[in-house]
Amino acid sequence: MRQARWLAEWRNSQSKPVFYHCFSRVVDRRHVLGPREKEKFRALMRIYEKFSGCRVTSYCLMANHFHLLLEVPPMPQDGLTDAELLQRLSALYNPAFVATVAKELADARQLVKAGLAEESIVVAQIHERFTYRMHDLGEFMKGLLQRYTQWHNRVHERGGRLWEDRFKSVIVEDGVAARTMAAYIDLNPVRAGIVTDPAEYRWSSYGEAIGGGARGNGKTARAGLVRAWGAHKGMLADAALWSGEVSRAYRKMLMAHAVEKTSESIDRDGSLVRKTTRKGIAKDQVAKEQRDGEIPFARMLQHRIRYFTDGAVIGSRIFVDEAFANSRSRFGPRRNSGARKMRGDASAAGPLLWSMRDLRKGIG
């Protein structure tokens, strides 16, 4: 029997942000996501962002799995205007379909104006055909994964399931937890040994933020990381806030695993040349830290942290206990608190981060 998914109790709140770390693997963990496939997945991801009103604040696409840190804002209190609905639809549907819906809305408005129908019925019915798929974790992931699977199966002339079971999701508190999760996601290719600098990996939020240009998805990636970094401070998803403190602080967090040295020299034409070299942490040093049980918090991100995919709720002790109190019926009578210390490779996160689940296997 499948366990019900953890959903934030405050997900309809207009003031408290809701982040989910979403994760899924290709069936049998096959390495089938190459450059072309990753580009398509990312394109669809951006399309569903525009359609749904959800925001990908951090992501990484690997050869056989993906990670998303997804913010799911509530539907605006007054709903969407007709113009806003049509703009959302234009992200996902062709112009002819959007024009058909626009005519439906115009005709419905005429009926209301003539006193022949109530707006709360005829107009609302048209909106509800689409808005039930917006501002919703399950609908975002369902739409994205189904649409990608259809494309993948058609291109590769295959059929059947592409992803292992249902996607996993973990509720993530804004602040330290969201920042840490974003960095953990962006460091996937570093942990896999693909790159030494996450900026060099194209199919991640940080790689796209650095190399994606001033407009388009590069701007979108920067805006997402700003939101992940500073939502607890009221920072909006504004790419203009990336340059300066946020970008420097985030890079410092990402590169804590490496030593960066900058040397200067004078070129033949007399110009100053700066060269930055990076040296990763030696494997024997990491192994020693594991044996000693002393992995510094920043360097912890170089290890696979199972709590981040299976912990149900990740955040401060108060945050996890609050989630526990709101979901008391999920647990037996003997459990009297929610927050659990993270152990193994994740122990360095204490006392800043806690987990809802007390994991005992595969935690390093």
C-alpha angles and dihedrals in degrees: 000000000000117000115237113258119256109247125180111257090217095052092122093049116118093210111039116071120228120211127181128190104217121194136174139166133214111256112274086008090268117174099238103133106095128164094286093048093047092051090052093047091050092048091052090045090056091047092053090048090058093044099044104036090234119128130220103214096176133006145165128193115204132180095269107011145024140214127207129182099205127190113206109196118193122256110271110270093244093042123230126317117234089256092051092049092051091048090053091049092050089064092061108022135054121259094255092057093046090050090053091053090046090055091048090053093046091050091048091050090052091053090051092048091051091051093244097117142018119252091220088063113033099032094037091053091057092049093047092057087071110017095068086073093053131087090013129119097211095046092048093052094040092052095044096047095042093048092047093047091052091052094044094049092047094049094045095039094236136125140209135041121348102180130059110254114298123340117261121238134188125193109237125198118229116250121034094005095051093045092049093047092049090052092045089054095047091049094059095103090048092053088048091054093241095121137003094215118048089214088071094062111090100198100061135081094250094045090050093044091054100038104026099090132239095296140034120024094350088063091044091052092050091049091051093051091048089055093047090048100046112018090115088058093050094257112160123217092272118149090202088071092059099079112081125010099012096049092045094047093046093049090049088055093048096046098045086104092063140054112235120200126183121201128187130211139165116250123221091263091054097255123136115251122197120197124189120201126188129205119191126220110277116251092234090055091052090048091051091051090051091052092048093045091231110121111159114236096248093044089048086077089070089070131072106259110200092191088069091063102028106027096095093212127026125188145080119337091254091050095051092044090052091052089049092052090051091051100037093136091068092069137062123255094258095065110085103170138039110209116089127188114248111237139192115024089355095057091097088069091069132139091016099057131039134180132222092219123062100220119194106173130062095010098122 
